[in-house]
Amino acid sequence: MARTVLVTGGNRGIGYGIAQAFAKQGDRVAVLHRGGTAPEGIEGVLGVKGDVTDTASVDAAFTEVEEKLGPVEVVVANAGINRDTLLLRMSDEQWDEVHNTNLKGAFRVARRASSKMLRARWGRIIFIASASGLAGNAGQVNYTAAKAGLVGMARSITRELGSRNITANVVSPGFTHSEMAHATPQKVLDEAIKQIPAGRFAEPEEIASVVTFLASDAAAMVSGNVITVDGGMTMGH
Ligand code: NDP
């Protein structure tokens, strides 16, 4: 059954891979990002302008998707940023910016999606976290705290909405080929790869296949979970 899917940050990187996977299986897909353009190379995907740090902008983007594709049944909160530096040097602004996008942004999106999901008595909320949010990472106090927060949010949503066929889960990628990963210093990437039993970084499609499973009817009993997709780097820890 085709669903209406909204992926935040779906114009590039992991979000692009996720949007592509849903489109390939015949869903109605919209991607929300600050530029608002449809992602190139994927047929029939709607681009909507939106900034997850702004509640009114998220609301307007959802309204546009509802008008054009129908109520959002699957939402993937993928938009994320990093502002890495060591704890001692981290400014309030660097903390706030990351939390406002990665944690509060996901909250804004889940909250806006939930009213229509409740009405439909069906919904899938999927947060894209990070292996470093589970294992910790020097230089990422702001980022890892925000990503770890998504786990608590998914579990509380599961307890609030679970009886209405709404699930909330976290997908936790390890290093995955994207602009974000490629902006990481080569020395850090060389060290990181040694910690990955699979011996390589993931491709966005490999994150996407877990996301589409969680969005499916087959995953109806999977909720409040964290699924790591990191080649064995964190093994759930
Ligand atoms: P990219 O930097 O390639 O893409 C980030 C996406 O988020 C872009 O589409 C960007 O849109 C969007 N975005 C950022 N801020 C906002 C905002 N305020 N409002 C709307 N959209 C926004 O990152 P990745 O694809 O690598 O990362 C995707 C997710 O996966 C992130 O949450 C990241 O933390 C997580 N992750 C990534 C890993 C990796 O190795 N790549 C590892 C673990 C987790 P715009 O074009 O408008 O900037």
Residues whose N, C-alpha, C, O or C-beta is under 5 A from the ligand:
A	BS01	NDP	G9 G10 N11 R12 G13 I14 G15 L32 H33 R34 G35 G50 D51 V52 T53 N78 A79 G80 T101 I128 A129 S130 A131 P173 G174 F175 T176 S178 E179 M180 A181
